[in-house]
Amino acid sequence: MTEAAESKTFRLSRRLCVEITVGAGGMAVEWNPELPERLTPKELRRYRAARHEMLSRLAERVGGTVLVVER
């Protein structure tokens, strides 16, 4: 039996939200509205904290380590 994916929406600022979904297929991110060309430093910090929270959940699901490469 496959576990259902888990989603959570995070408000990064007045102008921007991100929904992060983790499941058997990995992680998916949806921006609302669309991803801006640049995030403010505060938005970037909040996004990274949200991503960390959801990747920790993904690691628990897979019972191992999750690697993120950011460029």
Phi, psi and omega in degrees: 000133182267134177287145178290151176293154179242129181238151175210139178258134180240133174270119181269331179194182178298332186262351194214133173233157175223135175252124181247130180240132175237145180188197183301330181274000181111224184234140175231146182231132175236130182260143178223116350294196182307155179303123178289166180300322179221146172262147173289162177304320179294317178297319179296317177299315180294320178298314181297323177295317179296314179299317179300315179302313184286326177291329174296320177295319179297317179299321177297319181297316184273350179068036181199201183264145176242132181252135176239131175246121182245132178245000000 
